[in-house]
Amino acid sequence: METSSSTRLPGSIFFFLVLLGAVRANLYAAHLPATMASHFGGDGRANGWQSQTGFFTLDVAVTVLAAVIAFIVPRIMTVVPPSAINLPNREFWFGPQQREGTVAFFRAQFAWFGCALLAFLLVVNELVFRANLTSPRQLSNTAFAAALVLFLAFSGFWTIRMILHFSRKPTG
């Protein structure tokens, strides 16, 4: 299994999402207040504030964190000993015949997870931007709940897929 081809599509999507987020942030920045609502209560009302610079700095940091989760964490698996990785049937999956495929699978799955995480963060940022352009500053709880449910559903599916893949009994 070719590692670069297994991550090419999610890597391209991730890159596109980063560009989309940067362009969108740049377009909104001129219209946002200097002090932004950055935290919202259960009722959607703003209850935490942050400078615009602080907000965008944190946004970049979270994007970098998503990239680390998506692309660096799976690469770490190539340098740590298999005994440090908690995986069912670890000896089989990291054995000489399976190791390359196992690492490629992890890289692809983590890249897709990074795309989903970044997409969720972009939706949340969009909601925060829109809330900061209204008075009073109010987050759309309906839109936030929908985005959260979709992300959690993806995360659940992703987790189950990983468990099922690595729980297979090795043959032979």
ROFI-723693 format. One record per atom (N, C-alpha, C): residue number from 0; residue in three letters; atom name; x negated, z negated, y. Coordinates in nm, 3 decimals, always signed. Example, Ala and Ser with C-alpha at 12.3 -4.5 7.8 and 13.67 -1.06 7.14 Angstrom:
BEGIN
- k/r/a/X/Z/Y
- 0/Ala/N/-1.319/-0.780/-0.569
- 0/Ala/CA/-1.230/-0.780/-0.450
- 0/Ala/C/-1.320/-0.780/-0.330
- 1/Ser/N/-1.285/-0.708/-0.225
- 1/Ser/CA/-1.367/-0.714/-0.106
- 1/Ser/C/-1.290/-0.787/+0.003
***
This chain:
BEGIN
- k/r/a/X/Z/Y
- 0/Met/N/-0.085/+0.000/-0.118
- 0/Met/CA/+0.000/+0.000/+0.000
- 0/Met/C/-0.089/+0.000/+0.124
- 1/Glu/N/-0.073/+0.096/+0.207
- 1/Glu/CA/-0.154/+0.112/+0.328
- 1/Glu/C/-0.109/+0.011/+0.434
- 2/Thr/N/-0.199/-0.079/+0.475
- 2/Thr/CA/-0.167/-0.183/+0.571
- 2/Thr/C/-0.129/-0.126/+0.707
- 3/Ser/N/-0.203/-0.030/+0.756
- 3/Ser/CA/-0.176/+0.022/+0.890
- 3/Ser/C/-0.041/+0.092/+0.897
- 4/Ser/N/-0.002/+0.162/+0.790
- 4/Ser/CA/+0.128/+0.230/+0.794
- 4/Ser/C/+0.243/+0.131/+0.782
- 5/Ser/N/+0.223/+0.019/+0.714
- 5/Ser/CA/+0.330/-0.079/+0.698
- 5/Ser/C/+0.359/-0.153/+0.828
- 6/Thr/N/+0.265/-0.153/+0.919
- 6/Thr/CA/+0.287/-0.221/+1.047
- 6/Thr/C/+0.298/-0.124/+1.165
- 7/Arg/N/+0.286/+0.004/+1.139
- 7/Arg/CA/+0.289/+0.102/+1.248
- 7/Arg/C/+0.422/+0.098/+1.323
- 8/Leu/N/+0.535/+0.107/+1.251
- 8/Leu/CA/+0.666/+0.108/+1.317
- 8/Leu/C/+0.694/-0.024/+1.389
- 9/Pro/N/+0.684/-0.140/+1.322
- 9/Pro/CA/+0.710/-0.263/+1.397
- 9/Pro/C/+0.608/-0.286/+1.509
- 10/Gly/N/+0.485/-0.243/+1.489
- 10/Gly/CA/+0.385/-0.256/+1.597
- 10/Gly/C/+0.422/-0.172/+1.717
- 11/Ser/N/+0.472/-0.051/+1.693
- 11/Ser/CA/+0.516/+0.035/+1.803
- 11/Ser/C/+0.638/-0.024/+1.873
- 12/Ile/N/+0.731/-0.077/+1.794
- 12/Ile/CA/+0.849/-0.139/+1.854
- 12/Ile/C/+0.808/-0.261/+1.936
- 13/Phe/N/+0.717/-0.341/+1.883
- 13/Phe/CA/+0.671/-0.459/+1.957
- 13/Phe/C/+0.609/-0.417/+2.090
- 14/Phe/N/+0.524/-0.316/+2.085
- 14/Phe/CA/+0.459/-0.266/+2.207
- 14/Phe/C/+0.564/-0.216/+2.307
- 15/Phe/N/+0.664/-0.142/+2.258
- 15/Phe/CA/+0.772/-0.095/+2.344
- 15/Phe/C/+0.847/-0.212/+2.407
- 16/Leu/N/+0.874/-0.316/+2.328
- 16/Leu/CA/+0.944/-0.434/+2.382
- 16/Leu/C/+0.862/-0.505/+2.489
- 17/Val/N/+0.731/-0.512/+2.468
- 17/Val/CA/+0.643/-0.572/+2.569
- 17/Val/C/+0.651/-0.491/+2.699
- 18/Leu/N/+0.642/-0.358/+2.686
- 18/Leu/CA/+0.652/-0.272/+2.805
- 18/Leu/C/+0.788/-0.287/+2.873
- 19/Leu/N/+0.893/-0.287/+2.793
- 19/Leu/CA/+1.028/-0.305/+2.847
- 19/Leu/C/+1.039/-0.436/+2.923
- 20/Gly/N/+0.988/-0.542/+2.864
- 20/Gly/CA/+0.993/-0.673/+2.929
- 20/Gly/C/+0.913/-0.675/+3.059
- 21/Ala/N/+0.798/-0.611/+3.059
- 21/Ala/CA/+0.715/-0.608/+3.181
- 21/Ala/C/+0.782/-0.528/+3.291
- 22/Val/N/+0.836/-0.413/+3.256
- 22/Val/CA/+0.904/-0.331/+3.357
- 22/Val/C/+1.026/-0.405/+3.412
- 23/Arg/N/+1.104/-0.462/+3.322
- 23/Arg/CA/+1.224/-0.534/+3.364
- 23/Arg/C/+1.189/-0.654/+3.452
- 24/Ala/N/+1.088/-0.730/+3.415
- 24/Ala/CA/+1.046/-0.845/+3.495
- 24/Ala/C/+1.000/-0.799/+3.633
- 25/Asn/N/+0.928/-0.689/+3.637
- 25/Asn/CA/+0.881/-0.635/+3.764
- 25/Asn/C/+0.998/-0.593/+3.853
- 26/Leu/N/+1.100/-0.532/+3.794
- 26/Leu/CA/+1.217/-0.490/+3.871
- 26/Leu/C/+1.298/-0.609/+3.924
- 27/Tyr/N/+1.311/-0.712/+3.842
- 27/Tyr/CA/+1.387/-0.830/+3.882
- 27/Tyr/C/+1.313/-0.917/+3.982
- 28/Ala/N/+1.181/-0.923/+3.973
- 28/Ala/CA/+1.101/-1.019/+4.049
- 28/Ala/C/+1.132/-1.019/+4.199
- 29/Ala/N/+1.150/-0.903/+4.257
- 29/Ala/CA/+1.175/-0.895/+4.401
- 29/Ala/C/+1.311/-0.953/+4.439
- 30/His/N/+1.402/-0.963/+4.345
- 30/His/CA/+1.538/-1.009/+4.374
- 30/His/C/+1.563/-1.154/+4.334
- 31/Leu/N/+1.470/-1.212/+4.261
- 31/Leu/CA/+1.487/-1.349/+4.213
- 31/Leu/C/+1.442/-1.450/+4.319
- 32/Pro/N/+1.503/-1.568/+4.319
- 32/Pro/CA/+1.460/-1.671/+4.415
- 32/Pro/C/+1.320/-1.723/+4.383
- 33/Ala/N/+1.255/-1.780/+4.482
- 33/Ala/CA/+1.120/-1.834/+4.463
- 33/Ala/C/+1.122/-1.950/+4.364
- 34/Thr/N/+1.229/-2.030/+4.366
- 34/Thr/CA/+1.248/-2.137/+4.269
- 34/Thr/C/+1.363/-2.096/+4.179
- 35/Met/N/+1.332/-2.076/+4.053
- 35/Met/CA/+1.430/-2.024/+3.958
- 35/Met/C/+1.487/-2.134/+3.870
- 36/Ala/N/+1.613/-2.118/+3.836
- 36/Ala/CA/+1.672/-2.202/+3.733
- 36/Ala/C/+1.609/-2.157/+3.601
- 37/Ser/N/+1.550/-2.250/+3.528
- 37/Ser/CA/+1.481/-2.212/+3.405
- 37/Ser/C/+1.530/-2.290/+3.284
- 38/His/N/+1.618/-2.383/+3.306
- 38/His/CA/+1.677/-2.459/+3.195
- 38/His/C/+1.824/-2.478/+3.227
- 39/Phe/N/+1.905/-2.469/+3.122
- 39/Phe/CA/+2.049/-2.475/+3.141
- 39/Phe/C/+2.108/-2.572/+3.041
- 40/Gly/N/+2.208/-2.646/+3.084
- 40/Gly/CA/+2.274/-2.741/+2.997
- 40/Gly/C/+2.370/-2.672/+2.902
- 41/Gly/N/+2.435/-2.750/+2.818
- 41/Gly/CA/+2.529/-2.697/+2.721
- 41/Gly/C/+2.647/-2.626/+2.784
- 42/Asp/N/+2.677/-2.660/+2.908
- 42/Asp/CA/+2.787/-2.593/+2.978
- 42/Asp/C/+2.740/-2.468/+3.052
- 43/Gly/N/+2.611/-2.436/+3.042
- 43/Gly/CA/+2.557/-2.317/+3.106
- 43/Gly/C/+2.507/-2.338/+3.248
- 44/Arg/N/+2.530/-2.458/+3.302
- 44/Arg/CA/+2.486/-2.485/+3.440
- 44/Arg/C/+2.337/-2.517/+3.444
- 45/Ala/N/+2.273/-2.468/+3.548
- 45/Ala/CA/+2.129/-2.491/+3.565
- 45/Ala/C/+2.101/-2.640/+3.582
- 46/Asn/N/+2.001/-2.690/+3.511
- 46/Asn/CA/+1.961/-2.830/+3.527
- 46/Asn/C/+1.810/-2.848/+3.524
- 47/Gly/N/+1.737/-2.737/+3.532
- 47/Gly/CA/+1.592/-2.741/+3.537
- 47/Gly/C/+1.542/-2.625/+3.620
- 48/Trp/N/+1.435/-2.647/+3.695
- 48/Trp/CA/+1.389/-2.547/+3.791
- 48/Trp/C/+1.241/-2.524/+3.776
- 49/Gln/N/+1.198/-2.407/+3.818
- 49/Gln/CA/+1.058/-2.369/+3.804
- 49/Gln/C/+1.028/-2.262/+3.908
- 50/Ser/N/+0.903/-2.261/+3.953
- 50/Ser/CA/+0.866/-2.155/+4.047
- 50/Ser/C/+0.871/-2.022/+3.975
- 51/Gln/N/+0.891/-1.916/+4.052
- 51/Gln/CA/+0.894/-1.783/+3.992
- 51/Gln/C/+0.762/-1.753/+3.923
- 52/Thr/N/+0.652/-1.791/+3.987
- 52/Thr/CA/+0.520/-1.770/+3.927
- 52/Thr/C/+0.508/-1.846/+3.796
- 53/Gly/N/+0.554/-1.969/+3.794
- 53/Gly/CA/+0.550/-2.049/+3.672
- 53/Gly/C/+0.635/-1.988/+3.562
- 54/Phe/N/+0.752/-1.938/+3.599
- 54/Phe/CA/+0.841/-1.877/+3.502
- 54/Phe/C/+0.775/-1.754/+3.438
- 55/Phe/N/+0.720/-1.667/+3.521
- 55/Phe/CA/+0.659/-1.545/+3.467
- 55/Phe/C/+0.530/-1.574/+3.392
- 56/Thr/N/+0.458/-1.678/+3.431
- 56/Thr/CA/+0.338/-1.719/+3.357
- 56/Thr/C/+0.378/-1.767/+3.218
- 57/Leu/N/+0.483/-1.847/+3.211
- 57/Leu/CA/+0.532/-1.895/+3.082
- 57/Leu/C/+0.584/-1.778/+2.999
- 58/Asp/N/+0.648/-1.682/+3.063
- 58/Asp/CA/+0.699/-1.563/+2.994
- 58/Asp/C/+0.584/-1.486/+2.928
- 59/Val/N/+0.475/-1.468/+3.000
- 59/Val/CA/+0.358/-1.399/+2.943
- 59/Val/C/+0.301/-1.481/+2.827
- 60/Ala/N/+0.293/-1.613/+2.844
- 60/Ala/CA/+0.239/-1.699/+2.738
- 60/Ala/C/+0.325/-1.690/+2.612
- 61/Val/N/+0.455/-1.688/+2.627
- 61/Val/CA/+0.545/-1.680/+2.512
- 61/Val/C/+0.533/-1.543/+2.445
- 62/Thr/N/+0.515/-1.439/+2.524
- 62/Thr/CA/+0.495/-1.305/+2.468
- 62/Thr/C/+0.365/-1.300/+2.388
- 63/Val/N/+0.261/-1.361/+2.440
- 63/Val/CA/+0.134/-1.368/+2.367
- 63/Val/C/+0.153/-1.448/+2.237
- 64/Leu/N/+0.227/-1.557/+2.244
- 64/Leu/CA/+0.254/-1.636/+2.123
- 64/Leu/C/+0.328/-1.552/+2.019
- 65/Ala/N/+0.426/-1.473/+2.062
- 65/Ala/CA/+0.498/-1.385/+1.969
- 65/Ala/C/+0.402/-1.285/+1.905
- 66/Ala/N/+0.309/-1.233/+1.985
- 66/Ala/CA/+0.210/-1.138/+1.932
- 66/Ala/C/+0.117/-1.207/+1.831
- 67/Val/N/+0.080/-1.329/+1.858
- 67/Val/CA/-0.005/-1.405/+1.765
- 67/Val/C/+0.069/-1.425/+1.633
- 68/Ile/N/+0.196/-1.466/+1.641
- 68/Ile/CA/+0.275/-1.486/+1.520
- 68/Ile/C/+0.288/-1.355/+1.443
- 69/Ala/N/+0.313/-1.247/+1.515
- 69/Ala/CA/+0.338/-1.119/+1.451
- 69/Ala/C/+0.214/-1.054/+1.392
- 70/Phe/N/+0.100/-1.067/+1.459
- 70/Phe/CA/-0.014/-0.986/+1.419
- 70/Phe/C/-0.141/-1.064/+1.385
- 71/Ile/N/-0.157/-1.183/+1.440
- 71/Ile/CA/-0.280/-1.260/+1.413
- 71/Ile/C/-0.263/-1.351/+1.291
- 72/Val/N/-0.151/-1.419/+1.281
- 72/Val/CA/-0.129/-1.510/+1.168
- 72/Val/C/-0.148/-1.439/+1.034
- 73/Pro/N/-0.086/-1.321/+1.014
- 73/Pro/CA/-0.108/-1.257/+0.884
- 73/Pro/C/-0.253/-1.214/+0.861
- 74/Arg/N/-0.326/-1.187/+0.966
- 74/Arg/CA/-0.467/-1.149/+0.950
- 74/Arg/C/-0.551/-1.269/+0.908
- 75/Ile/N/-0.508/-1.387/+0.948
- 75/Ile/CA/-0.580/-1.509/+0.909
- 75/Ile/C/-0.582/-1.523/+0.757
- 76/Met/N/-0.475/-1.471/+0.693
- 76/Met/CA/-0.469/-1.480/+0.547
- 76/Met/C/-0.582/-1.406/+0.479
- 77/Thr/N/-0.644/-1.315/+0.547
- 77/Thr/CA/-0.754/-1.241/+0.485
- 77/Thr/C/-0.885/-1.320/+0.486
- 78/Val/N/-0.891/-1.426/+0.566
- 78/Val/CA/-1.015/-1.503/+0.575
- 78/Val/C/-1.003/-1.644/+0.519
- 79/Val/N/-0.881/-1.696/+0.504
- 79/Val/CA/-0.868/-1.830/+0.447
- 79/Val/C/-0.862/-1.818/+0.295
- 80/Pro/N/-0.908/-1.920/+0.227
- 80/Pro/CA/-0.900/-1.914/+0.081
- 80/Pro/C/-0.753/-1.921/+0.036
- 81/Pro/N/-0.719/-1.852/-0.070
- 81/Pro/CA/-0.581/-1.855/-0.119
- 81/Pro/C/-0.529/-1.997/-0.145
- 82/Ser/N/-0.618/-2.088/-0.180
- 82/Ser/CA/-0.574/-2.226/-0.206
- 82/Ser/C/-0.516/-2.292/-0.081
- 83/Ala/N/-0.543/-2.238/+0.037
- 83/Ala/CA/-0.490/-2.294/+0.162
- 83/Ala/C/-0.353/-2.236/+0.197
- 84/Ile/N/-0.304/-2.143/+0.116
- 84/Ile/CA/-0.176/-2.078/+0.143
- 84/Ile/C/-0.075/-2.127/+0.041
- 85/Asn/N/+0.036/-2.182/+0.090
- 85/Asn/CA/+0.140/-2.233/+0.003
- 85/Asn/C/+0.232/-2.119/-0.035
- 86/Leu/N/+0.218/-2.074/-0.159
- 86/Leu/CA/+0.292/-1.958/-0.205
- 86/Leu/C/+0.317/-1.972/-0.355
- 87/Pro/N/+0.442/-1.948/-0.400
- 87/Pro/CA/+0.465/-1.952/-0.545
- 87/Pro/C/+0.380/-1.845/-0.614
- 88/Asn/N/+0.333/-1.876/-0.730
- 88/Asn/CA/+0.254/-1.780/-0.809
- 88/Asn/C/+0.132/-1.729/-0.730
- 89/Arg/N/+0.074/-1.818/-0.654
- 89/Arg/CA/-0.037/-1.782/-0.564
- 89/Arg/C/-0.151/-1.712/-0.635
- 90/Glu/N/-0.187/-1.759/-0.755
- 90/Glu/CA/-0.299/-1.698/-0.827
- 90/Glu/C/-0.271/-1.551/-0.855
- 91/Phe/N/-0.146/-1.521/-0.890
- 91/Phe/CA/-0.108/-1.382/-0.916
- 91/Phe/C/-0.112/-1.300/-0.787
- 92/Trp/N/-0.042/-1.349/-0.682
- 92/Trp/CA/-0.027/-1.272/-0.559
- 92/Trp/C/-0.159/-1.250/-0.486
- 93/Phe/N/-0.254/-1.341/-0.504
- 93/Phe/CA/-0.384/-1.324/-0.439
- 93/Phe/C/-0.493/-1.286/-0.538
- 94/Gly/N/-0.451/-1.248/-0.656
- 94/Gly/CA/-0.547/-1.198/-0.755
- 94/Gly/C/-0.600/-1.062/-0.712
- 95/Pro/N/-0.706/-1.016/-0.776
- 95/Pro/CA/-0.773/-0.892/-0.736
- 95/Pro/C/-0.680/-0.769/-0.732
- 96/Gln/N/-0.584/-0.762/-0.824
- 96/Gln/CA/-0.497/-0.644/-0.827
- 96/Gln/C/-0.383/-0.650/-0.726
- 97/Gln/N/-0.347/-0.769/-0.681
- 97/Gln/CA/-0.231/-0.785/-0.594
- 97/Gln/C/-0.265/-0.820/-0.449
- 98/Arg/N/-0.384/-0.868/-0.424
- 98/Arg/CA/-0.420/-0.921/-0.293
- 98/Arg/C/-0.391/-0.822/-0.179
- 99/Glu/N/-0.436/-0.699/-0.193
- 99/Glu/CA/-0.417/-0.601/-0.085
- 99/Glu/C/-0.269/-0.578/-0.055
- 100/Gly/N/-0.188/-0.565/-0.160
- 100/Gly/CA/-0.045/-0.546/-0.142
- 100/Gly/C/+0.022/-0.669/-0.083
- 101/Thr/N/-0.024/-0.786/-0.125
- 101/Thr/CA/+0.032/-0.911/-0.072
- 101/Thr/C/+0.005/-0.923/+0.077
- 102/Val/N/-0.118/-0.898/+0.117
- 102/Val/CA/-0.155/-0.906/+0.258
- 102/Val/C/-0.078/-0.802/+0.339
- 103/Ala/N/-0.064/-0.681/+0.284
- 103/Ala/CA/+0.011/-0.576/+0.353
- 103/Ala/C/+0.157/-0.616/+0.370
- 104/Phe/N/+0.215/-0.678/+0.267
- 104/Phe/CA/+0.354/-0.724/+0.276
- 104/Phe/C/+0.368/-0.829/+0.384
- 105/Phe/N/+0.277/-0.927/+0.386
- 105/Phe/CA/+0.280/-1.030/+0.490
- 105/Phe/C/+0.267/-0.968/+0.629
- 106/Arg/N/+0.175/-0.877/+0.645
- 106/Arg/CA/+0.155/-0.813/+0.776
- 106/Arg/C/+0.282/-0.743/+0.823
- 107/Ala/N/+0.343/-0.668/+0.735
- 107/Ala/CA/+0.465/-0.596/+0.772
- 107/Ala/C/+0.578/-0.694/+0.805
- 108/Gln/N/+0.596/-0.795/+0.721
- 108/Gln/CA/+0.707/-0.889/+0.743
- 108/Gln/C/+0.687/-0.970/+0.871
- 109/Phe/N/+0.565/-1.013/+0.896
- 109/Phe/CA/+0.540/-1.088/+1.019
- 109/Phe/C/+0.552/-1.000/+1.142
- 110/Ala/N/+0.515/-0.874/+1.131
- 110/Ala/CA/+0.532/-0.782/+1.243
- 110/Ala/C/+0.680/-0.764/+1.276
- 111/Trp/N/+0.763/-0.750/+1.174
- 111/Trp/CA/+0.908/-0.740/+1.198
- 111/Trp/C/+0.963/-0.868/+1.257
- 112/Phe/N/+0.915/-0.983/+1.208
- 112/Phe/CA/+0.961/-1.110/+1.264
- 112/Phe/C/+0.921/-1.120/+1.412
- 113/Gly/N/+0.801/-1.076/+1.444
- 113/Gly/CA/+0.757/-1.077/+1.584
- 113/Gly/C/+0.845/-0.991/+1.672
- 114/Cys/N/+0.888/-0.876/+1.620
- 114/Cys/CA/+0.980/-0.789/+1.696
- 114/Cys/C/+1.112/-0.860/+1.722
- 115/Ala/N/+1.166/-0.924/+1.619
- 115/Ala/CA/+1.293/-0.995/+1.635
- 115/Ala/C/+1.278/-1.111/+1.735
- 116/Leu/N/+1.169/-1.185/+1.723
- 116/Leu/CA/+1.144/-1.296/+1.815
- 116/Leu/C/+1.132/-1.246/+1.959
- 117/Leu/N/+1.056/-1.141/+1.979
- 117/Leu/CA/+1.039/-1.088/+2.113
- 117/Leu/C/+1.170/-1.032/+2.168
- 118/Ala/N/+1.248/-0.964/+2.085
- 118/Ala/CA/+1.378/-0.912/+2.130
- 118/Ala/C/+1.469/-1.027/+2.172
- 119/Phe/N/+1.470/-1.135/+2.094
- 119/Phe/CA/+1.550/-1.252/+2.130
- 119/Phe/C/+1.505/-1.310/+2.264
- 120/Leu/N/+1.374/-1.321/+2.281
- 120/Leu/CA/+1.321/-1.375/+2.407
- 120/Leu/C/+1.356/-1.285/+2.525
- 121/Leu/N/+1.354/-1.155/+2.505
- 121/Leu/CA/+1.391/-1.062/+2.612
- 121/Leu/C/+1.538/-1.077/+2.650
- 122/Val/N/+1.623/-1.096/+2.552
- 122/Val/CA/+1.765/-1.117/+2.580
- 122/Val/C/+1.784/-1.246/+2.658
- 123/Val/N/+1.716/-1.352/+2.616
- 123/Val/CA/+1.727/-1.480/+2.687
- 123/Val/C/+1.677/-1.466/+2.830
- 124/Asn/N/+1.565/-1.397/+2.848
- 124/Asn/CA/+1.515/-1.375/+2.985
- 124/Asn/C/+1.614/-1.296/+3.069
- 125/Glu/N/+1.676/-1.196/+3.010
- 125/Glu/CA/+1.778/-1.118/+3.083
- 125/Glu/C/+1.890/-1.210/+3.129
- 126/Leu/N/+1.933/-1.299/+3.042
- 126/Leu/CA/+2.040/-1.393/+3.078
- 126/Leu/C/+1.995/-1.487/+3.189
- 127/Val/N/+1.870/-1.531/+3.183
- 127/Val/CA/+1.816/-1.620/+3.287
- 127/Val/C/+1.804/-1.544/+3.420
- 128/Phe/N/+1.757/-1.420/+3.414
- 128/Phe/CA/+1.749/-1.340/+3.537
- 128/Phe/C/+1.886/-1.325/+3.601
- 129/Arg/N/+1.984/-1.289/+3.520
- 129/Arg/CA/+2.120/-1.271/+3.572
- 129/Arg/C/+2.176/-1.401/+3.627
- 130/Ala/N/+2.149/-1.511/+3.559
- 130/Ala/CA/+2.198/-1.641/+3.607
- 130/Ala/C/+2.137/-1.675/+3.743
- 131/Asn/N/+2.013/-1.636/+3.763
- 131/Asn/CA/+1.945/-1.666/+3.889
- 131/Asn/C/+1.990/-1.576/+4.003
- 132/Leu/N/+2.066/-1.474/+3.973
- 132/Leu/CA/+2.118/-1.385/+4.077
- 132/Leu/C/+2.263/-1.419/+4.112
- 133/Thr/N/+2.316/-1.525/+4.053
- 133/Thr/CA/+2.453/-1.568/+4.082
- 133/Thr/C/+2.452/-1.703/+4.151
- 134/Ser/N/+2.562/-1.735/+4.211
- 134/Ser/CA/+2.577/-1.866/+4.273
- 134/Ser/C/+2.715/-1.919/+4.234
- 135/Pro/N/+2.722/-2.035/+4.171
- 135/Pro/CA/+2.611/-2.118/+4.125
- 135/Pro/C/+2.539/-2.053/+4.007
- 136/Arg/N/+2.420/-2.099/+3.983
- 136/Arg/CA/+2.339/-2.042/+3.875
- 136/Arg/C/+2.396/-2.088/+3.741
- 137/Gln/N/+2.448/-1.991/+3.670
- 137/Gln/CA/+2.521/-2.019/+3.545
- 137/Gln/C/+2.478/-1.922/+3.437
- 138/Leu/N/+2.432/-1.975/+3.324
- 138/Leu/CA/+2.392/-1.894/+3.209
- 138/Leu/C/+2.517/-1.858/+3.129
- 139/Ser/N/+2.523/-1.737/+3.079
- 139/Ser/CA/+2.634/-1.696/+2.994
- 139/Ser/C/+2.615/-1.756/+2.855
- 140/Asn/N/+2.690/-1.862/+2.827
- 140/Asn/CA/+2.679/-1.928/+2.696
- 140/Asn/C/+2.724/-1.836/+2.584
- 141/Thr/N/+2.823/-1.751/+2.610
- 141/Thr/CA/+2.872/-1.660/+2.507
- 141/Thr/C/+2.762/-1.563/+2.466
- 142/Ala/N/+2.697/-1.503/+2.563
- 142/Ala/CA/+2.589/-1.408/+2.534
- 142/Ala/C/+2.471/-1.479/+2.468
- 143/Phe/N/+2.439/-1.600/+2.517
- 143/Phe/CA/+2.328/-1.675/+2.458
- 143/Phe/C/+2.359/-1.710/+2.313
- 144/Ala/N/+2.481/-1.758/+2.287
- 144/Ala/CA/+2.519/-1.795/+2.151
- 144/Ala/C/+2.514/-1.673/+2.058
- 145/Ala/N/+2.560/-1.559/+2.105
- 145/Ala/CA/+2.556/-1.437/+2.024
- 145/Ala/C/+2.412/-1.399/+1.991
- 146/Ala/N/+2.324/-1.404/+2.090
- 146/Ala/CA/+2.183/-1.371/+2.067
- 146/Ala/C/+2.119/-1.470/+1.970
- 147/Leu/N/+2.150/-1.597/+1.987
- 147/Leu/CA/+2.094/-1.700/+1.899
- 147/Leu/C/+2.142/-1.682/+1.756
- 148/Val/N/+2.271/-1.655/+1.738
- 148/Val/CA/+2.325/-1.634/+1.604
- 148/Val/C/+2.258/-1.513/+1.538
- 149/Leu/N/+2.241/-1.405/+1.612
- 149/Leu/CA/+2.175/-1.287/+1.556
- 149/Leu/C/+2.031/-1.317/+1.517
- 150/Phe/N/+1.959/-1.389/+1.603
- 150/Phe/CA/+1.820/-1.422/+1.571
- 150/Phe/C/+1.812/-1.515/+1.451
- 151/Leu/N/+1.900/-1.614/+1.445
- 151/Leu/CA/+1.899/-1.705/+1.331
- 151/Leu/C/+1.939/-1.634/+1.202
- 152/Ala/N/+2.033/-1.540/+1.211
- 152/Ala/CA/+2.071/-1.461/+1.093
- 152/Ala/C/+1.952/-1.378/+1.045
- 153/Phe/N/+1.883/-1.314/+1.139
- 153/Phe/CA/+1.764/-1.237/+1.102
- 153/Phe/C/+1.661/-1.330/+1.038
- 154/Ser/N/+1.638/-1.446/+1.099
- 154/Ser/CA/+1.539/-1.540/+1.047
- 154/Ser/C/+1.575/-1.586/+0.907
- 155/Gly/N/+1.703/-1.611/+0.883
- 155/Gly/CA/+1.748/-1.650/+0.750
- 155/Gly/C/+1.726/-1.539/+0.648
- 156/Phe/N/+1.763/-1.417/+0.684
- 156/Phe/CA/+1.743/-1.301/+0.598
- 156/Phe/C/+1.594/-1.282/+0.570
- 157/Trp/N/+1.513/-1.293/+0.674
- 157/Trp/CA/+1.368/-1.276/+0.662
- 157/Trp/C/+1.311/-1.381/+0.566
- 158/Thr/N/+1.354/-1.506/+0.581
- 158/Thr/CA/+1.305/-1.615/+0.497
- 158/Thr/C/+1.345/-1.593/+0.352
- 159/Ile/N/+1.472/-1.557/+0.330
- 159/Ile/CA/+1.520/-1.533/+0.194
- 159/Ile/C/+1.444/-1.417/+0.131
- 160/Arg/N/+1.420/-1.313/+0.209
- 160/Arg/CA/+1.345/-1.197/+0.157
- 160/Arg/C/+1.204/-1.239/+0.114
- 161/Met/N/+1.139/-1.322/+0.196
- 161/Met/CA/+1.005/-1.369/+0.160
- 161/Met/C/+1.009/-1.454/+0.033
- 162/Ile/N/+1.106/-1.544/+0.025
- 162/Ile/CA/+1.117/-1.632/-0.092
- 162/Ile/C/+1.143/-1.549/-0.218
- 163/Leu/N/+1.238/-1.457/-0.210
- 163/Leu/CA/+1.271/-1.375/-0.327
- 163/Leu/C/+1.152/-1.289/-0.370
- 164/His/N/+1.082/-1.232/-0.273
- 164/His/CA/+0.968/-1.147/-0.306
- 164/His/C/+0.860/-1.224/-0.381
- 165/Phe/N/+0.826/-1.342/-0.331
- 165/Phe/CA/+0.714/-1.415/-0.390
- 165/Phe/C/+0.755/-1.508/-0.504
- 166/Ser/N/+0.885/-1.523/-0.526
- 166/Ser/CA/+0.931/-1.605/-0.638
- 166/Ser/C/+0.941/-1.524/-0.766
- 167/Arg/N/+0.929/-1.394/-0.755
- 167/Arg/CA/+0.932/-1.311/-0.876
- 167/Arg/C/+0.825/-1.358/-0.974
- 168/Lys/N/+0.864/-1.361/-1.096
- 168/Lys/CA/+0.768/-1.401/-1.200
- 168/Lys/C/+0.671/-1.285/-1.223
- 169/Pro/N/+0.542/-1.312/-1.218
- 169/Pro/CA/+0.446/-1.206/-1.249
- 169/Pro/C/+0.464/-1.159/-1.393
- 170/Thr/N/+0.453/-1.030/-1.410
- 170/Thr/CA/+0.462/-0.976/-1.547
- 170/Thr/C/+0.323/-0.948/-1.599
- 171/Gly/N/+0.307/-0.967/-1.725
- 171/Gly/CA/+0.181/-0.934/-1.789
- 171/Gly/C/+0.079/-1.035/-1.780
***
